[in-house]
Amino acid sequence: MRATRSNPNTVAAPMGTYSQAVRVETGDAVWLHVSGQIAIDLEGNLVGPGDVRAQTRQVFENLKAILAANGATFADVVKIGTYLTTLEDLAGMREVRSEYLTAEPPASTAVQVVALVVPDALIEIDLVAVVPA
């Protein structure tokens, strides 16, 4: 088994000491663990303050870019974790999520948190994908 860290230049650089993704090659499959993404654009600016739909769309664009850089798509996602600062935004998040997760849905967790690392960030999403080797 081999793990490779990845910080694709198609998303903003990590805001701390972590990798955007870690690929774990197991022989017949590649497990891709993607760090939590918030609505930060390539220049490091928060997209859509106060707008969960705009933020969710940017988060999914970030996830899409990281998946693509690692040879994966949303069809390969097996687990997704969603962190919202208020559950009142759950319906708006689900509306946008359905635009990206169009195949059979992955296992999913959604929780409310007190705050996220960037003030005014409303949502963070992490995921795990499995791609045949």
N, CA, C and O of each residue as an XYZ file, in Angstrom:
532
protein
N       0.854     -1.173      0.000
C       0.000      0.000      0.000
C       0.900      1.236      0.000
O       1.933      1.273      0.669
N       0.480      2.253     -0.772
C       1.267      3.473     -0.879
C       0.350      4.681     -0.798
O      -0.709      4.696     -1.424
N       0.746      5.699     -0.031
C      -0.032      6.938      0.088
C       0.740      8.076     -0.570
O       1.947      8.229     -0.384
N      -0.007      8.878     -1.356
C       0.577     10.027     -2.040
C      -0.271     11.252     -1.714
O      -1.494     11.225     -1.847
N       0.388     12.323     -1.288
C      -0.315     13.565     -0.984
C      -0.432     14.418     -2.233
O       0.434     14.381     -3.107
N      -1.526     15.199     -2.310
C      -1.801     15.978     -3.508
C      -2.367     17.345     -3.138
O      -3.282     17.455     -2.323
N      -1.807     18.382     -3.750
C      -2.325     19.745     -3.644
C      -2.407     20.326     -5.054
O      -1.526     21.078     -5.470
N      -3.477     19.976     -5.797
C      -3.570     20.443     -7.184
C      -3.618     21.967     -7.273
O      -4.163     22.632     -6.393
N      -3.046     22.508     -8.336
C      -3.046     23.961     -8.511
C      -4.371     24.481     -9.064
O      -4.480     25.661     -9.397
N      -5.372     23.618     -9.166
C      -6.699     24.012     -9.648
C      -7.609     24.471     -8.516
O      -8.749     24.868     -8.754
N      -7.107     24.416     -7.288
C      -7.819     24.940     -6.110
C      -6.837     25.753     -5.280
O      -5.624     25.653     -5.464
N      -7.363     26.551     -4.373
C      -6.494     27.358     -3.512
C      -5.588     26.457     -2.689
O      -5.953     25.330     -2.354
N      -4.419     26.958     -2.372
C      -3.481     26.211     -1.537
C      -4.099     25.964     -0.158
O      -4.913     26.763      0.304
N      -3.723     24.877      0.497
C      -4.236     24.616      1.843
C      -3.952     25.794      2.777
O      -2.935     26.477      2.656
N      -4.874     26.009      3.706
C      -4.751     27.122      4.652
C      -3.974     26.724      5.904
O      -3.894     27.501      6.855
N      -3.419     25.560      5.910
C      -2.682     25.073      7.070
C      -1.783     23.921      6.667
O      -1.422     23.771      5.500
N      -1.429     23.116      7.646
C      -0.525     22.003      7.400
C      -1.311     20.722      7.144
O      -1.432     19.857      8.012
N      -1.834     20.628      5.942
C      -2.564     19.448      5.493
C      -2.493     19.382      3.976
O      -2.104     20.349      3.320
N      -2.869     18.244      3.427
C      -2.932     18.058      1.976
C      -4.385     18.122      1.539
O      -5.275     17.703      2.279
N      -4.631     18.639      0.350
C      -6.001     18.688     -0.174
C      -6.543     17.278     -0.376
O      -7.737     17.035     -0.195
N      -5.665     16.351     -0.752
C      -6.099     14.970     -0.967
C      -4.953     14.021     -0.662
O      -3.778     14.370     -0.780
N      -5.328     12.815     -0.267
C      -4.354     11.740     -0.084
C      -4.864     10.532     -0.863
O      -5.974     10.050     -0.633
N      -4.040     10.055     -1.782
C      -4.345      8.861     -2.585
C      -3.716      7.660     -1.897
O      -2.524      7.662     -1.587
N      -4.519      6.643     -1.662
C      -4.008      5.407     -1.081
C      -4.215      4.304     -2.115
O      -5.347      3.921     -2.409
N      -3.110      3.799     -2.662
C      -3.170      2.756     -3.677
C      -3.060      1.403     -2.993
O      -2.104      1.138     -2.264
N      -4.064      0.538     -3.242
C      -4.128     -0.750     -2.554
C      -3.924     -1.929     -3.498
O      -4.122     -3.073     -3.088
N      -3.544     -1.694     -4.719
C      -3.350     -2.763     -5.685
C      -4.448     -2.782     -6.728
O      -4.185     -2.540     -7.906
N      -5.678     -3.065     -6.315
C      -6.766     -3.119     -7.287
C      -7.645     -1.875     -7.262
O      -8.560     -1.741     -8.075
N      -7.370     -0.968     -6.332
C      -8.165      0.265     -6.243
C      -7.319      1.399     -5.673
O      -6.307      1.178     -5.007
N      -7.766      2.610     -5.957
C      -7.165      3.811     -5.377
C      -8.235      4.470     -4.525
O      -9.309      4.813     -5.019
N      -7.939      4.644     -3.246
C      -8.832      5.355     -2.322
C      -8.347      6.792     -2.267
O      -7.171      7.054     -2.012
N      -9.256      7.714     -2.508
C      -8.915      9.133     -2.489
C      -9.658      9.794     -1.336
O     -10.888      9.840     -1.327
N      -8.910     10.301     -0.371
C      -9.475     10.998      0.790
C      -9.257     12.492      0.558
O      -8.119     12.959      0.502
N     -10.355     13.238      0.424
C     -10.283     14.671      0.120
C     -10.609     15.469      1.369
O     -11.645     15.266      2.001
N      -9.710     16.378      1.714
C      -9.898     17.237      2.886
C     -11.127     18.120      2.732
O     -11.582     18.388      1.620
N     -11.651     18.564      3.855
C     -12.799     19.454      3.845
C     -12.543     20.689      3.002
O     -11.500     21.334      3.110
N     -13.516     21.002      2.163
C     -13.427     22.176      1.285
C     -14.485     23.186      1.700
O     -15.639     22.840      1.952
N     -14.063     24.442      1.764
C     -15.007     25.535      1.982
C     -15.078     26.341      0.692
O     -14.372     26.034     -0.269
N     -15.906     27.353      0.661
C     -16.171     28.113     -0.566
C     -15.087     29.154     -0.842
O     -15.357     30.354     -0.895
N     -13.869     28.675     -1.016
C     -12.733     29.543     -1.320
C     -12.393     29.392     -2.792
O     -12.246     28.273     -3.284
N     -12.268     30.507     -3.497
C     -11.901     30.447     -4.906
C     -10.390     30.300     -5.047
O      -9.668     30.254     -4.051
N      -9.921     30.226     -6.278
C      -8.504     29.993     -6.554
C      -7.596     31.069     -5.962
O      -6.436     30.805     -5.647
N      -8.127     32.276     -5.814
C      -7.337     33.381     -5.236
C      -7.415     33.425     -3.714
O      -6.788     34.280     -3.090
N      -8.176     32.514     -3.108
C      -8.272     32.458     -1.654
C      -9.384     33.309     -1.068
O      -9.403     33.554      0.139
N     -10.322     33.770     -1.912
C     -11.427     34.606     -1.443
C     -12.658     33.759     -1.160
O     -12.945     32.809     -1.888
N     -13.386     34.103     -0.103
C     -14.641     33.424      0.199
C     -15.685     33.828     -0.840
O     -15.887     35.015     -1.097
N     -16.339     32.846     -1.427
C     -17.383     33.074     -2.426
C     -18.739     33.055     -1.733
O     -18.991     32.184     -0.900
N     -19.608     33.989     -2.060
C     -20.994     33.976     -1.615
C     -21.251     34.146     -0.136
O     -21.993     33.348      0.438
N     -20.669     35.154      0.518
C     -20.978     35.345      1.946
C     -22.495     35.453      2.162
O     -23.172     36.231      1.490
N     -23.010     34.668      3.099
C     -24.431     34.694      3.415
C     -25.315     33.892      2.476
O     -26.530     33.855      2.670
N     -24.743     33.245      1.461
C     -25.516     32.528      0.439
C     -25.063     31.070      0.386
O     -24.050     30.755     -0.239
N     -25.812     30.181      1.041
C     -25.391     28.777      1.119
C     -25.373     28.109     -0.255
O     -24.544     27.230     -0.490
N     -26.256     28.497     -1.160
C     -26.250     27.885     -2.490
C     -24.967     28.264     -3.250
O     -24.334     27.402     -3.859
N     -24.593     29.517     -3.216
C     -23.362     29.955     -3.888
C     -22.145     29.294     -3.253
O     -21.224     28.871     -3.951
N     -22.147     29.208     -1.929
C     -21.017     28.574     -1.247
C     -20.957     27.083     -1.564
O     -19.877     26.545     -1.807
N     -22.102     26.417     -1.563
C     -22.130     24.987     -1.858
C     -21.631     24.726     -3.277
O     -20.886     23.775     -3.511
N     -22.038     25.560     -4.212
C     -21.589     25.414     -5.603
C     -20.066     25.548     -5.688
O     -19.423     24.766     -6.388
N     -19.480     26.520     -4.992
C     -18.020     26.691     -5.014
C     -17.338     25.497     -4.356
O     -16.312     25.023     -4.845
N     -17.895     25.010     -3.258
C     -17.331     23.832     -2.590
C     -17.310     22.652     -3.564
O     -16.296     21.965     -3.688
N     -18.426     22.420     -4.252
C     -18.472     21.293     -5.190
C     -17.548     21.514     -6.381
O     -17.007     20.542     -6.909
N     -17.350     22.732     -6.817
C     -16.386     23.000     -7.884
C     -14.968     22.683     -7.403
O     -14.164     22.135     -8.158
N     -14.663     23.025     -6.155
C     -13.354     22.690     -5.583
C     -13.180     21.171     -5.510
O     -12.140     20.637     -5.898
N     -14.200     20.488     -5.013
C     -14.139     19.028     -4.922
C     -13.972     18.408     -6.306
O     -13.178     17.485     -6.489
N     -14.719     18.917     -7.272
C     -14.634     18.417     -8.652
C     -13.217     18.563     -9.197
O     -12.703     17.649     -9.842
N     -12.587     19.701     -8.943
C     -11.225     19.950     -9.418
C     -10.229     18.999     -8.762
O      -9.322     18.498     -9.426
N     -10.388     18.754     -7.490
C      -9.482     17.840     -6.779
C      -9.694     16.407     -7.274
O      -8.728     15.679     -7.501
N     -10.951     16.005     -7.441
C     -11.232     14.677     -7.979
C     -10.598     14.525     -9.364
O      -9.915     13.535     -9.627
N     -10.821     15.495    -10.245
C     -10.299     15.430    -11.616
C      -8.776     15.339    -11.626
O      -8.204     14.586    -12.414
N      -8.121     16.099    -10.759
C      -6.657     16.076    -10.690
C      -6.132     14.708    -10.259
O      -4.955     14.397    -10.442
N      -7.005     13.910     -9.694
C      -6.625     12.575     -9.220
C      -7.307     11.459    -10.006
O      -7.364     10.318     -9.548
N      -7.825     11.789    -11.191
C      -8.413     10.788    -12.060
C      -9.745     10.244    -11.596
O     -10.088      9.103    -11.905
N     -10.505     11.043    -10.855
C     -11.791     10.594    -10.311
C     -12.899     11.574    -10.680
O     -12.636     12.690    -11.129
N     -14.141     11.138    -10.484
C     -15.317     11.983    -10.689
C     -16.261     11.775     -9.507
O     -15.997     10.957     -8.626
N     -17.353     12.517     -9.499
C     -18.343     12.345     -8.427
C     -18.968     10.946     -8.454
O     -19.463     10.479     -7.429
N     -18.953     10.282     -9.593
C     -19.468      8.911     -9.663
C     -18.633      7.945     -8.829
O     -19.109      6.868     -8.470
N     -17.386      8.320     -8.518
C     -16.491      7.476     -7.722
C     -16.613      7.722     -6.224
O     -16.004      7.004     -5.432
N     -17.384      8.715     -5.826
C     -17.500      9.079     -4.402
C     -18.331      8.034     -3.663
O     -19.437      7.685     -4.078
N     -17.764      7.540     -2.547
C     -18.459      6.531     -1.744
C     -18.927      7.077     -0.395
O     -19.803      6.487      0.238
N     -18.350      8.200      0.051
C     -18.720      8.787      1.350
C     -18.527     10.282      1.270
O     -17.518     10.768      0.759
N     -19.512     11.011      1.783
C     -19.427     12.474      1.801
C     -19.844     12.961      3.181
O     -20.821     12.480      3.754
N     -19.091     13.921      3.707
C     -19.410     14.522      5.002
C     -19.656     16.002      4.820
O     -18.844     16.701      4.215
N     -20.776     16.485      5.342
C     -21.160     17.883      5.183
C     -21.284     18.531      6.549
O     -21.910     17.977      7.452
N     -20.687     19.704      6.698
C     -20.690     20.450      7.949
C     -21.302     21.815      7.665
O     -20.779     22.588      6.863
N     -22.414     22.101      8.331
C     -23.147     23.355      8.131
C     -23.187     24.132      9.431
O     -23.290     23.544     10.508
N     -23.107     25.455      9.337
C     -23.191     26.264     10.547
C     -24.624     26.413     11.040
O     -24.845     26.813     12.183
N     -25.600     26.095     10.190
C     -27.001     26.034     10.605
C     -27.723     25.003      9.751
O     -27.535     24.965      8.536
N     -28.535     24.179     10.365
C     -29.297     23.178      9.619
C     -30.408     23.809      8.788
O     -31.023     23.130      7.965
N     -30.671     25.088      8.990
C     -31.628     25.797      8.141
C     -31.142     25.854      6.685
O     -31.935     26.078      5.770
N     -29.831     25.651      6.478
C     -29.256     25.677      5.131
C     -29.244     24.303      4.470
O     -28.768     24.167      3.344
N     -29.762     23.285      5.154
C     -29.716     21.921      4.633
C     -30.427     21.795      3.279
O     -29.889     21.174      2.362
N     -31.610     22.365      3.143
C     -32.368     22.254      1.890
C     -31.622     22.928      0.735
O     -31.564     22.368     -0.360
N     -31.059     24.098      0.951
C     -30.300     24.791     -0.092
C     -29.068     24.017     -0.500
O     -28.739     23.947     -1.685
N     -28.379     23.431      0.474
C     -27.210     22.610      0.178
C     -27.619     21.400     -0.649
O     -26.967     21.077     -1.642
N     -28.699     20.729     -0.243
C     -29.139     19.527     -0.970
C     -29.531     19.846     -2.410
O     -29.292     19.049     -3.318
N     -30.126     21.000     -2.608
C     -30.525     21.425     -3.953
C     -29.312     21.496     -4.876
O     -29.348     20.983     -5.994
N     -28.243     22.131     -4.408
C     -27.032     22.260     -5.223
C     -26.304     20.918     -5.310
O     -25.811     20.553     -6.377
N     -26.233     20.190     -4.211
C     -25.547     18.890     -4.201
C     -26.128     17.968     -5.268
O     -25.390     17.221     -5.911
N     -27.449     18.015     -5.461
C     -28.088     17.122     -6.433
C     -27.655     17.429     -7.866
O     -27.798     16.575     -8.742
N     -27.135     18.618     -8.123
C     -26.613     18.955     -9.442
C     -25.289     18.242     -9.719
O     -24.938     18.011    -10.876
N     -24.562     17.898     -8.671
C     -23.239     17.280     -8.799
C     -23.271     15.773     -8.564
O     -22.548     15.025     -9.222
N     -24.097     15.332     -7.640
C     -24.205     13.906     -7.332
C     -25.434     13.362     -8.045
O     -26.501     13.206     -7.451
N     -25.260     13.078     -9.325
C     -26.402     12.693    -10.150
C     -26.568     11.179    -10.262
O     -27.641     10.709    -10.640
N     -25.541     10.417     -9.945
C     -25.631      8.955     -9.982
C     -26.196      8.466     -8.637
O     -26.754      9.247     -7.866
N     -26.045      7.191     -8.378
C     -26.484      6.674     -7.090
C     -25.753      7.436     -5.992
O     -24.539      7.623     -6.075
N     -26.475      7.876     -4.964
C     -25.835      8.707     -3.941
C     -24.875      7.908     -3.068
O     -25.082      6.718     -2.832
N     -23.816      8.575     -2.587
C     -22.873      7.917     -1.686
C     -23.428      7.885     -0.259
O     -24.462      8.489      0.027
N     -22.740      7.186      0.617
C     -23.037      7.292      2.044
C     -22.806      8.746      2.434
O     -21.920      9.405      1.888
N     -23.600      9.247      3.375
C     -23.563     10.684      3.649
C     -23.811     10.981      5.124
O     -24.594     10.307      5.794
N     -23.127     11.997      5.603
C     -23.338     12.517      6.951
C     -23.467     14.027      6.840
O     -22.714     14.663      6.102
N     -24.419     14.606      7.569
C     -24.547     16.062      7.645
C     -24.695     16.433      9.108
O     -25.528     15.871      9.819
N     -23.887     17.376      9.554
C     -23.942     17.821     10.944
C     -23.881     19.339     11.013
O     -23.365     20.002     10.114
N     -24.417     19.868     12.095
C     -24.312     21.305     12.360
C     -23.098     21.524     13.246
O     -22.865     20.777     14.196
N     -22.329     22.556     12.926
C     -21.150     22.922     13.703
C     -21.287     24.377     14.151
O     -22.056     25.144     13.571
N     -20.551     24.740     15.163
C     -20.627     26.104     15.689
C     -20.028     27.114     14.721
O     -20.580     28.196     14.522
N     -18.895     26.756     14.120
C     -18.210     27.676     13.203
C     -17.253     26.871     12.329
O     -16.920     25.726     12.632
N     -16.821     27.497     11.241
C     -15.810     26.913     10.372
C     -14.563     27.792     10.420
O     -14.595     28.880     10.995
N     -13.477     27.333      9.827
C     -12.185     27.996      9.966
C     -12.164     29.423      9.409
O     -11.396     30.257      9.889
N     -12.984     29.710      8.418
C     -13.046     31.054      7.834
C     -14.353     31.714      8.268
O     -15.429     31.153      8.059
N     -14.267     32.899      8.869
C     -15.507     33.592      9.235
C     -16.401     33.760      8.006
O     -15.912     34.012      6.905
N     -17.691     33.622      8.199
C     -18.709     33.731      7.151
C     -18.803     32.499      6.249
O     -19.661     32.459      5.368
N     -17.948     31.495      6.444
C     -18.117     30.235      5.723
C     -19.309     29.517      6.352
O     -19.390     29.385      7.574
N     -20.224     29.059      5.517
C     -21.455     28.414      5.979
C     -21.410     26.898      5.856
O     -22.190     26.200      6.504
N     -20.497     26.380      5.026
C     -20.490     24.949      4.712
C     -19.071     24.466      4.438
O     -18.241     25.192      3.890
N     -18.818     23.228      4.833
C     -17.571     22.536      4.505
C     -17.940     21.102      4.161
O     -18.797     20.501      4.809
N     -17.292     20.558      3.138
C     -17.579     19.190      2.716
C     -16.266     18.451      2.487
O     -15.348     18.972      1.854
N     -16.190     17.217      3.016
C     -15.069     16.326      2.707
C     -15.635     15.063      2.080
O     -16.838     14.813      2.153
N     -14.774     14.272      1.466
C     -15.278     13.053      0.825
C     -14.200     12.004      0.671
O     -13.006     12.259      0.830
N     -14.684     10.793      0.351
C     -13.825      9.662      0.027
C     -14.328      9.092     -1.303
O     -15.526      8.887     -1.496
N     -13.388      8.844     -2.206
C     -13.731      8.242     -3.504
C     -12.870      6.998     -3.710
O     -11.758      6.912     -3.189
N     -13.384      6.046     -4.465
C     -12.652      4.835     -4.797
C     -12.646      4.682     -6.316
O     -13.694      4.678     -6.962
N     -11.434      4.555     -6.869
C     -11.268      4.445     -8.319
C     -10.537      3.132     -8.603
O      -9.538      2.838     -7.947
N     -11.010      2.339     -9.561
C     -10.274      1.123     -9.909
C      -8.848      1.464    -10.342
O      -8.623      2.456    -11.035
N      -7.900      0.644     -9.934
C      -6.477      0.898    -10.260
C      -6.221      0.649    -11.737
O      -5.093      0.808    -12.203
